[in-house]
Amino acid sequence: MATNDFLPFAVGGSANVLSQSAYAALSAIANGYSSGVAQSAALNKTWRQSSIMAAVLAQFIADETGVNSVDDGTTATLLANLKNATPGRLLRVTSYTGGTFTWNKGAGTTAIRVRVQGPGGSGGGAPATGSGQVSIGSGGSSGSYGEGFFTTFPSSVTVTAPVGPSGTVGAVGTNGSTASFGALISAPGGLGGSKAGPSAPPFAPTGAGVPGPSTGGNIINTVGNGGGVALPISTGVIGPALGGSAVLGGGGVASTGGAGQPATGYGGGGGGTWIGPSVAAVAGGKGGDAIIIVEEFGSL
């Protein structure tokens, strides 16, 4: 454990110091002490107030950096360690979506907060139907999400924020690709929705699975949400199949007897599908795109 050489002065229970009210009433507060006989209680109070704050600040440096706060008469090291102990103010926010990019550390950046939302999977398509048949496709699941705060990181990072996949006519949905911020955080894309039919209703509903959790986040690592199922009760009554919702975006809404709807936000799953008798095959909804948000903090 790091040590602290800066010690508070006159903090004992019987310390010879003025009360706070008496100290606040001193004219010396505004004008300083005059020449003459020193008032020990007043001077001790002054020294205690300054020494306590110095001790607290030095202990904060030691606790946050793991480096000793040394009273060696210099300020440069203490100042540098204080800057390292505090991430400072927000300098820049950059968002990436729909491709591969390069992030470069800005001047003065000492810490970053990274949010990685994987893309959603596309909804399942519904195969063509004959007389008295229906077919369905589930919603795609949303992408996983990871978030972390880092004080150690490369000065240049490859950012991968894939586009969400489109649905395929009459076929199962497509899984989303993995989003990543270099080797720091990786978030898998959502899974494509499944399909069922054509068949006479009722028959078993179908759903989309859940992707694995993100990795690398030291604040949060989560899995995506599964896609909703379509429930065929009769040729005219079929329950909706919503796309799974993501941390940074909603899933696609259910279709009303046709193609699935696209996700309504980043990382959401594409909407599912259902069609009634004697209808051509339709595609599931597009999964939401990935997004990666980088917040940069600089020293005070």
N, C-alpha and C positions, 0 to 999 in steps of 0.2 A: 504493500500500500504506500502511495506517495506521501511524503512528509511535508509539513508546513512550518517554516521558521518564524512566521509572523504571529506573535502572541498578543492577546488582548491584555491591557494594562489596567490595574486597579479594579478587578472584577470580583474580589472576595466579598463575603457577606458583611464584613466590618470595614470595608474600604473607606478611606477618608476622602469622600467626594461630596460636592454639593448636591442637594436634591434637584430634580429637573426644574421645578418652579423657581427655585432660587437662582439656578444657573441661567434660566431664560430671562431673568430680571436684571442680570449684570449689564452694566454699560459696556463692559469689555467685549460683549458679543458683537457690538457694532464697531467699536473703536480699538479693540485690542487691549492688552494689559499695559499699564503705565509703569514707569520706573519706580522703584521703591521696594517695600517688603512684599515678597511673593505670598500669595494666598494659596497655601498648599491644596486646600479642598477644591478651589476653583481650577487650579492648574491640573490637578488629578482628573477632574471631570473633563477638561478639554482633551487631555491625553487619552483618556479612556474612550471618548467618543471617536477620535480618529483611529486609535489602535484597534478597536473592535471592528470597524469597517475594513481596515487593512487586513486583519486576520480572516474575516469572513470571505473577502474577495480572494485572498491567497488560497484559502481552503477550497473554494470553488474551482480555482485553476487546477489544484492538485487532484481533486475528485474527478473532474471532467477529462483531464488529459492523462492522468497517471504519472505525471512528471512532478518532481519535488519543487515546492516554492521556496527558493533559497534567498536568504537575506545576505547578499554579498556586496551590496552597495551599488549594484547596476540595475538598470531598468529594461534593457533590450530583451533579455530572455523572458522576464516576466510579461512584458508586453506581447511578445510573440506567442507565449503560451496562453495568454488571455484570449488572443484572436483565435487560436486553435480550439479553445474551450467553448466558443460561441459561434454557431453557424452564420450569424449576422442576418442582414436583410435579404429579402428576395430580390435577385438581380434580373432574372429572365425566366420566362416560361415558353417552352417550345412544344408543339404537338406534331405528331407524325401519323399519317394514315394512308393506306392505299399503295404501299410499295416498300422499297428498301432505301435507306438513307444513311448518312453519316452525321453523327452528333460530335461536335467539337467543344471542349470545355471553354467557357468564356473567361476573359481576363478577370481575376479576382475571385473566381468560384472556388469555394473550399468544401462545399457539401451539396448533394443533390437528393431530391425526392423523385422517385421514378414510379409511374403508374402504368402498368401493362395490361390492356384488355385484349384477349384473344378474339378472333373473328367467330361469328356464329356459323353453325352448320345450316345448309339449305333444307327446306322442308321436303318431305317425301311427295313424289308425284303419284297421281291416281291413274291406273291403267284404263284403257277403253272398256266400255261396258256393252253388254247385249240387253235384250229385253228382260225385264224383271231383275236386273243385276245393279249393284252399286259397287264402287271401289273407293278406297280412301288412302290418304297419306298423312303421317303424323307431322307435327311441327318439328323443326330442327332444334337441337339444344344450343344454349348459349355458350360462348367461349369462357374459359377460365380467366381469373383475374389475380394479379400479383402486384404488391406495392412494397417499396422499400426506401429507407433513408440511408445514404452512404456518405462517409467522409473519406473513404479510400476508393478510388475508381480510376480507370484509364482516362487519358486526356482526349482520346478519340474512340468512339464506339459505333459499331455497325447496328443500326436500328432496323428491325424487320417488322413491318406492320401490314400483313397481307389483306388483300381485298377479300370480302366474304364471297363464298361460292354461290353460283346460280343453281337453281333447280333443274332437273332433267325430266322431260316429258315422260310420264308413265313409269318412272324409275325411282329407286330409293334416292334420298338426298345425298349430297356430297359433304364430307367432313371439312371443316375449316382447317387451314394450316396453322402452324405454331407462330405466335408472335414473340419477339424477344428484344431485349436491350442488351446487346452483347452477350457476355457470359454471366451477367448479374441477375437478370430475371427472365424467365421463360414461361409463357402461358399458352397451353394447348388450345386449339380451336374446337368449337362445338362439333357434335356428331350430327350427320345427316339423318333426316327422318326416314322411317321405314314406310312400307306400303302393304296393302292387303286388298284382295279382290282381283278380278271381278267375281262377285258371288251374290246370291240372293241373301238379303238381310233376314234376321240379325246374324252377325258373326263377331268374333273376338276383335276388340280394338287393337291398335298398334301404337307404339311410342318410340321415342328416340332416347338413347342412353345418355350418360353423363360423361364428359371428358375427364381426364385425370387432373389433379390439382396443379396449379402453377408452382414453380420452384424458384428459390432465390430471394423471395420477398422477406424482409425482416420485420415488416409491419403486418402483412397479411398475405396468405396464400389460400385461394379458394378454387373449388370446382365450378363449372357452369351449371345452369339449371336445365333439367330435362325438357324436351319438347312435349307439348300436349298431345293427347290421343284423340282420334276421331272415333266416335261411337255410332255405328250404323244400326239403328233400331228398325227402320222400315225404309222403303224406297224414297220416302219423302221426309223422313225425320232422321237426321244425322247430326250428332253432337259436333261442336267445333274442335279444331286442332290448332291451338295457338303455338307460336314459336316460343322457346324458353327466353325469359328475360335475363339480361346481363347486369353487372354492376353499373355500367355506363351506357346502357341502352335497352329499350324494350324489344320484345320479339314481334314477329309479324302477326297481324290479326288473322282470324280464321277466314277462309274463303266461304262464299255462299253458293256453293255448287259449281266452282270453277277452279282456276289456277290459284295457288297459294300467294299470299301477299308478302312483300319483302319485310325484313326487320325494320323497326322504326328507330333504331339507334345503334350505336357502336356495340358490336359483340353479340347482339341479339340473334336468336334463331329465326330462320325463315318460317313463314306460316305454312301450315299443312293444307291438305286438299280433301275434297270429296265431290263425287259426281253421281248423278242418278242414272237411270236406265238409258241405254242406247246413246251414249255420249262419247265423243273422242277423248283420248287421253290428254291429261293436263300435267303441268309441271308444278313442283313445290316452290315456295317463295325463296328469294335470295337471302342468304345469311348476312348479318351486319358486318361491316368492315372492322378490322382491328384498329385500335388507337393506342398510341404511347405518348404519355405526357411527361416532360422533364422540367422540373422546377430547380433553378440554380440559386444557391445562397452564397453570399460573400461575407468576408470578415467585416467586423464593425470598424 
